[in-house]
Amino acid sequence: MKTTVAITCVLALSLAAHSYVQAGPNPAPRNGKLYYGWAVADITPGGPVAVAGQYETRISGQVHDKLTATALAIETWDEDGLIDQAVMVSCDLSIVRRQTVEKVRRLVGKRVLDLDVKKILISATHTHTAPALTDADETDPHPYDFAGSWAYRISSDRTDVIRPAKYLEFLAGRISDAVVKAWKARKPGGMSSALSQAVIAHNRRAIYADGKARMYGRTDDPEFSHIEGVSDHSVDLLLFWRERRLEGMAINVYCPAQEVEGRKYLSADFWHDARQRLRKKYGAGLHVLPLVGAGGDQSPHLLWNRKAEADMRLRGKLSNRQDIARRIVRAVDNVMDVARDGVKTELIFQHRVESVRLPVWKVSDARFAQARAIHKAGKDKTDKLSSRDYINWRVSRTMLGRYALQKKDPFYKAELHMLRLGGAAIATNPFELYVDYGLRIKARSPATQTFVVQLTSGCAAYLPTARAVRAGGYSARIDDGVVGPEGGKVLVDETTRILKQMWPK
């Protein structure tokens, strides 16, 4: 591998109607020889932890299956030298906090000198059976750091429980190890992309006769009207080869990994089963990097056809997560012959890292007054609040901070990564992004195939549509996200604008 030459980039600034984008210059696309490397790290905690993803405090009792961080390092070169680079990391976690991303970059920067650490992007699969990443003792999270509101109290007599702050240290170390190992393992190889389909995601918002929405609402209710929106059944694939031997794949499905979300054990959810099945078919050493596409209003849970699906799975002797895994494997199988014939060892590769300022969802005077009353009432007795009331109290505290900050800083700074790999594009965002936004990005993208990947390089929680906000309900309230529909439009506009710059006519 050639020695990477340090390149100094002049930052270019552009001002959109409601956004500010910080980016480097847009060089002409260059075809180059592909190098890649893989690595996997075990990020399972060594003891009980608070489990993320529900209002109620859950302390893990066992490890159902290991949690992993999978890293894929990519680089291209031509006769003029380095073209571009990236390290994609996927973690079996509910979210990835910005502070973890920044710490990993610092740790890697001390160990690897030929990698631009800004080109490290870390994503979460959104499993709800992974460690909580916010400590109840954390008193000063940034008001736009959504994760700061979701903390769980751990009894002082549970000295065996690993606190979130300690786990975060462990996590950053393990992820950085995987990044370094993948970077050092890169060798010449080939890549192909493919698009398949699998029914995994279902819109989880039921709408009733009064126009109101309920997450996982009952569809046998006489007042049930319809499901709010569509689902995206795309399965986006990047496959990596050496001498026609498949070494690994990145798989993007538009559904969070939360089939077993209420359990008290630790688990990678259906991705564990998918990895096992893929390795059984394509080789024990196969690397699998799972990604979650825009699916903030989606889940694998059914709101109708429950009895029929349960009967089919019983007759097929499969659990729900095993059946989802089987669907993922079948989606891969359906396009494997085409993917095998489309391998390229040289391709255009670009990776742009953008800082986009999105208008925040502003806290109203009425919501501020409500938050102030809730915060005051619980301030001196948080230990007596129920788990749900405690989180709502922390959310109210966040609302007070947002109300004060939004007057002088009305923007959320979202780190976006745009990758061009041949005809395929990867566009990331830090949200639980409603599927409609993902469809808009895909429809307007100049790429042949566009992966819209959520919960990457931070967590600003849900970004709902205007339709969802009108219907209300969990995931469409200001309590549940930092950016609203106004910012969602800017996100789509800026994402597609940048992608079009990467595909000049």
Secondary structure, DSSP 8 states (H G I E B T S, - for coil): -----------EEEE-SS-EEEE-------EEEEEEEEEEEE---SS-BBB-SSSS--B---BSS--EEEEEEEEEEETTEEEEEEEEEEESSS---HHHHHHHHHHHHHH-SSS-GGGEEEEE---SSSB---BTT-----TT-GGGG--B---TT-TTSB-HHHHHHHHHHHHHHHHHHHHHT-EE-EEEEEEEE----EE-EEEETTS-EEET--SSSTTEEEESS----EEEEEEEEETTEEEEEEEEESS-S-TTTT-SSB--THHHHHHHHHHHHH-TT-EEEEEEBS-TTEES--SSSHHHHHHHHHHTT--HHHHHHHHHHHHHHHHHHHHHTT-BSEEEEEEEEEEEEEE-----HHHHHHHHHHHHHHTT-GGGS-HHHHHHHHHHHHHHHHHHHTTT--EEEEEEEEEEETTEEEEE-SSEE-HHHHHHHHHH--SSEEEEE-SBSS--BEE--HHHHHH-STTSSGGGBS--HHHHHHHHHHHHHHHHHHS--
